[in-house]
């Protein structure tokens, strides 16, 4: 359906063995097409970097961000037995949504589910919930994956609803979207929760991605982009500044990309949910 494009290794971070590593993927990212890069850079440059925020937060049983958690993958890019990680979030009774690259193994196919755990609402050593994963379903033609549990997650948390196609397509430039994830913070500890305020810039040309101005750092892959009502518009996926270093002009303006839940992708997510 879409051509494949290996992502430049400076754009997407996989965390394993307590170290930060950048890897390539076989997923197609429309936001990296030259025309979309030009649009994204022009728009991101017009908004000051001070308008986006990444700040430390803690876990809370009363916050809607309780649905966000740490994904541990011991069958990931580092090889079986070594931990890689990312972020994910609950979207219904038995379903967690994340990026597919978070739950891929060293061969770029989905990991064995028995090696993957979802540590909902984790903050450092405080792990109030630790759920086993029953199976993994990758969404075709997107860097998205569904994780199913045998435990009814809605007994413990209120799932995050998905935005409608109309709501996604009516986003305006400069609209703030929010997230919680487990990003690189200048240390080797990726288990701490951080809250982000990002800015929507534009839809990518084929409508599969949200072009964002976002302090996206390695480890936050799979975290949700929500509005003030906690409706999920997209899944944070990549950036040009994973480790607080401006690798290029795109990193300087904090240009980033998120998988959109518009159209095909959103419909497939709902199809494979419980």
Phi, psi and omega in degrees: 000309175243149174292159179262146180220121178289125184285134177305138188293348179276358189257332190229125185254135171244132184255129175207155179052037179062021178232156179265132178222144174254137182226163174265162175228171176260013180276150177271133179236106183298330181294347179265358173295144185309317182294320178289323175298317179298312179299312182299316180297315180299316181289318181296323180294334183278352180246126183296145178298337180291348181278349178249150191224141164227118182219152181296137173224172178237168179283155183208138178281348182254351179279145174295340177287359173304333181289349180269142180210174180270128176257120176259127181234108179261022171223042188258208184298337181280349185102156183299132180100342177256139183276129161247167187211168174192198183237152175209175183206152184279132179240348172197193189308317188232016193234136175240139179247139178205184171280144177298325183293342176290328183246024172272151176268188185292347179261002179082011173252171186293143180290161171292123187301333182293346180262001184250136177231150175244112182260082186295134175065023179295145167216103182063230180283351178276104182238087185290336181220137181219099189257137171286153178255129183277316179202164182233133176236119177273136179281121181302141175066018180213155174272064181223146177216145175257133174245130178252144175245163173271345180270138178284101186296329182291352171287343185242340186206155174273114181300155176273127180281155176272140175294154177282164176303318180299316180295319180296314184287346179261012171297141179248152177306131179089359176292127178284139171233153192234159182202160166231138179202193185234070189271167168301132183232020182093356178234180179270007181263106181259015183264359183270142182276139176229142177259139179235143163247120179244170179237127174289136178252308184192163168280144172291165188302321181265009174068016179271347183225155168260122176276124191234153162257114195203132173282066179277126179236157180309138182102338179274358178306131180096358180279152186277153167252114185239159173266190183294345179259009177065028171275135186270123180261331183194175181240119183297131194232315184205166173206179178255011184211076186282330190232036178066022178240131178280093180288335180201184183295333180290322176295324182298326180261009177059046176284135183214169180226147178228140173294125179279148175261022177281144168061233185306310185297314179297320179295320179292321176302313179294323180298320184268000176278163178262000000 
